[in-house]
Structures are given as C-alpha cells and as structure tokens.
C-alpha cells in the first residue's frame, strides 16, 4: 500500500466515515455513503421550473409560483437534490456538526448529476458563493468552494474561488423571511481578485430556496462585465 493509502486506512480505523444520509458508520469501508442509503437518493427530475429548476407538480406548467411572480437576475438555475428533511439534517451536521467528510459525497453527486447542465451552459468558469471572513474563520471551510472544485475538476472548467467576495457580514438567510432575505444581502458581494469579465459564469452554492443569494451575486458579476450567469446548487426547494 502507498503511504497515502496507509494514512487513509488508519484514519478510517480511528475515525470511521459516517454516512451523510443515515449518519451511521458507512459499511462497507471505503464507500462515501451506505449503498442502501445512496440508492434512496434520487436527483430532481422533470418537470422542473424553466428558470430556477425547482421541481413542479404539473408538466403543463413552465414556471414555479416564485418565478411566476418575480424575475431573477441569473439566466437559469438547477439543483441536484430536493431540499427535504434528509438533506437539511445532512447539511446541518456537515456545516455545524463537524461532519466535513460529507462533502466528499456531495461533491461526487455534484459532479455526476451536474454534468448535463454544465455541458449545456458551457461556462468560462465556476464561481462559488463566498463566505464572510469571520464566518470562514469560525467554520474553517466553505462548502460551496468544495462543490465547485469537484465539478470544475471533473469537466476541466476553471474555478475562481475569489471571483466574488462577501464584503458585508449578513444574517444567515435561513433565519429570515423571503422579503427580509432580499434586503439582507443587498450590496453584500463585491468582485474579488480573481474576477474576469467572462461571457458566462456558473455560480455554485449548497442550497437554493428563494434565489436571493444567487440574484445578488449575479447582479454583482453582471455589473462588472460578465455576460450570462447561471447557477448550480446541491439542493433546491420545492416549486409546488
């Protein structure tokens, strides 16, 4: 065995990997999730909202209720998994409960199921939604960066971690109502040291609910010269 494999084996023996779905120890060893749990995870399928990608209940409807009453700055968005109780609990444990290893499973899913969107959009780069420096110091990682890097590596797309910067510390969006979410993020983003005025960019984030975060980030990029902005997220809310 190579040195790296020996180290990984030893770490697994001391700190066995937990399944991001059931949260028990993954069996067999070496898997990112329990095979039975993985089989339960199905990506969001058609019918979807033509704008934000939320799943719809009727095929004859083109847009979800949210996109029917308000416009978005981005061209199109898509989410991989439905943001249900399973994924809410999983992301909470990942971001706030010390289960950073869940990102390996998320990243794999992002690269696999996100392929059809990235090939259609053909972006010049992927830009993860940034975190404020204070929150980054507290958590130690940005899940959106990890997701973007996985997709970028899989398809040879440049990832510019600092294309955007979070200039203003804001309240967590999950704590706010829809109207508050839009005002909370106003002016929160600025272009960063890796900004490039590309023809198209895909924003990458972990969750899409109202689209307020992505709209504000897209607005910043377009004002600075980016042509089209798309968005790919790990999870997305329901459009019923």
N, C-alpha and C positions, 0 to 999 in steps of 0.2 A: 504493500500500500504506500502511496505517496504521503509525504509529510502532511499536506493539507487534508487529505482524506483521514489520516490518523487523528488529527486535531478535531475534525468534524465528528468523527466517531466517538471520541472521548467526550466532547461537549454534549452529544446526544445521550450518552450514557449517564452523565451527571445532570443535565437539564433536558430531559426528553421533550421533543416538539409536541405542542398542543394543537389540536385540530381547530381551525378558525370557525368551524360550524357548530360542533358539539362541545368543544373546549376540553375534551378528554385527551389523554395521551394518544398520539397517532400510532396506529398499527396497520400494516407492518412498518417498521422503522425505515426511514428514507423517503416516505411519502410526505407531501405537503399538507394533506388532509386525509381523513379516513375515506377509503374508497366508497363506502356506503353513503357517507355524507356528500362527497363530491358528486355522486350520481343524482342527488336531490337538487343540486344547484343548476338551474336552467337559465340561460340568458333571456333577457326581454326580447320577445319576438313581435312580429306584425300581428295586428295593426298597431302602428306607432303614430304619434303626432309627427307631422311632416316637418315641424320646426324644432321642437325641443327633444323629441324622441320618447316622450312618456308613453307607456302602453295605454291603448284605448279599448273600450268595450265593444265598439261597433266599427266594422270595416268601412262603412259608408261615410264616416266622419274623418276629416283630414287633420283637424287640429284639436288639441285638448282644450278644456274650459279656460285655462290660464292664457294660452296663446290666442284664443279667440277674442279675448277682451283687452289684451295689451301686446305691444310689439316688443321685440327683442333686438339687441344690437348685433348679436352674432348671427351668422348665416344659418347654421344648423348645429344641433347637438345630439348626442346619443349617450345612453348609459348602458352598462353591461348587465347588472343585476338590479332587480326591484329592491328599493329601499324599504324592506319589511323588517319585522322584529328580529329575524335571524341576522340580517346584515347590520342593523342598528347595534345589537348587542356585540357583534363581532368587531365592528369598528370602535366601539367604546372601549373594549378590552385592549384593542391594538393601540389606540392613541393615549388612553389614560390608565390602562391596567397593566402595562409592562409586557404586553404580548406583541412586540415588534416583529417576531417571526411570522406573524400572519401576513405581513407584507409580501412574503415570498409567494404565497398562494394568490393573493390579489394581483400581483404583478404578472404572474403567469396567465391568469384569466384575462387581464387587460390586453396582453399581447396577443392572445389566441382569438378572443372574440372581437377585439377592436380592429382586426385586420381589414375587414370589408369596408369599414368607414375610412380608415386611413388611406387605403388604396383609391377610394373614390375621391376623397378630398385632395389628395396629393399635396400635403403641406410642405412648406420650405423648412419648417421647424416645429418642435413641440415646446410649449411654454407652460411649465407647471405653475399653478396658482401659489404665490409666495405667502409666507407667514411673517408676521411682525417679529423683529429680532428678539423681543422679550419673550414671546411665546415659543420661539425656536429654542432659546436657551433653556426654557422650562421643560419642553418635551424632548429635545435632543435630536429630533428628525422631522422632516416634512414628508408626509405620506404621498403627497402629490408629486414630489420630485422622484420618489422611488417608482411610482407608477409610470411616469413619463420616461424614465431611463429604461425601463423594461421594454416599453413599446418602441422607443427610439432604437434600441439595440437590435430588436427583432427585425425591424424593417429599414434599417440604415438611415433613419431620419435624425438630423441634429437635434439635440436637446439643449436649450439655453435656460439654465436654472435661474439666471439673473436677467432675463429679458424684462421681467417686471419686478418691482419691489413693493413691499407693503409699507407705505410711508406713514400710515396712521394706525395706531392701535385701536381696534374696534371691539365691541362686544361680540361674543360668539353668536353667529346667525341663528343657531338652534334655540336660543333663548328669546327670540323676537318674533313678533307677528309679521305678516307679509309686508305691510306698509312700512313698518319700522326697519325691515331688512334693507329696503332700497335706500332709505336716508342714512342708515348706519354706515354704509360703505361709500357714500358719496365722497369722491376725492381721495379714497383710501390707497389707490395704486398710482405709481409713477413708473416711467420706463427706467430700466436698470442698465448696468454697464455692458450687458450683452445684447442690448436692443439692436434690432436690424429691421429696416422698413421693407419687409418681405411681401411678396404678392399674397401669400396665405400662411396662416399660423393656426395651429390647433392648441387650444388651452386644455390643460389636464388637471382634473380635481378628483376628489374622492366621492362627493355627493352633489347631486343636483336636486333641489327642491323647488324653489321659485325662480331660479336663474339670476337672481340679483347679483351674486358674486361674479358670475361669468359676464353679465352685461356690463358691469362696471370695469372689469378687466379688458373686455373687448373695446369699450369706449376709449380707454387709455391708449390701447395699441393703434386703433384707427386714427385717433387724433395725431399720433406721432408718425403716421405714414403707412401702416400695414393695410393691405388691400382688403382681404377677406379673413374673417375669424370664425373658426369652428370650435366645437368643444366636445371632449370625450371624458366621461366620468365613470368611475367604478359602479356607482349606484345611482338610481334615479327614482323619484317619487311616482305615484300613480296619477294618470291623467283622466281618470273617470270623472 
